[in-house]
Amino acid sequence: MPFGLGGQELLVILVIILVLFGGKKIPELMRGVGKGVGELQKGVEEGKRSMAEAMKQEETVPVVTPAPAAVAPTPTDTPKSA
């Protein structure tokens, strides 16, 4: 059983839901839950696609390292005239 629940536990939960919401509201409630799960699945798939696309773009973009800049001598590097 899902989540480690047995048959009796699920039956008790279903009876409590039936008492709380009534027989007429349960189909509406389940329809809303189904739509919510569907939206969640769409969001997860969209996230997977965008991550795969970003990874693909990362592979195709060459990495350019800048050339080292010339360093100007500091006053301590120049020889002192006596």
N, C-alpha and C positions, 0 to 999 in steps of 0.2 A: 504494500500500500504506500501511497505517497506520504512523505514526511514522517514515516514511522507510525502512521495512524492505522489502527485496525478498523474492522467493519463496524463494530459497536460505536467507536468514537465518531466515525463519519456519520452514522445514523443519528447520534445525539446532536451533532452540529447541524445537520439538515433539519431536524425537528425544531431546533432553536431558531434557525433562519426562517422556517415556515411560520412560527409563532410571531416572530418580530415583524416580518414584512408582509405576511398574508399571501394567499395563493395568487392573487392578481398582480402583485408587485414583483414577484420572483422572476417572471420572464423578462420584465423591463430591466431588472437589476442584472440578470445574467447577460442580457444584450449589451448593456453598458460595460460590463466587465469584459465581454468578448471584444468590443470595439477598442477598449483600452489596451488589451493584450495585442490586438492587431497593430495599433499605432506604435506600441513599444517595439514590436518585431520590425516594423518598417524603419523606425529610428535606428535600431541596431544594425540592420542591413545597410542603411545609408552611411552610418559611421564606418562600417567595414569597407564599403566601397571608397569612401573618401580617404581612409587610411591607406588602402592599397594603391590608390592613385598618387597619394603623396609619396609613398615609398618608391613608386615607379619613377616619379619625377626626380626624386633624390638620386636614384641610380643613374639617370641620364644627364644630370647637370655635372659638368666637370668641376673639379675642385681646383681653384687657382690660388696659388700662394703668392703673395706679393714679394717682389725682389727686395733684398735688404737695402735699407736707406743708407746713404753715405752719412757718416757721423762727423760733424765738425769738431776740430780739436778744441779741447777746453783749455783754459789758461794754465792749468797744471801740466798739460801735455807739451806746451811749447817750451823750448829751452830758454833759460834766463841768460841774459848777457851781463857779464860782470863788470 
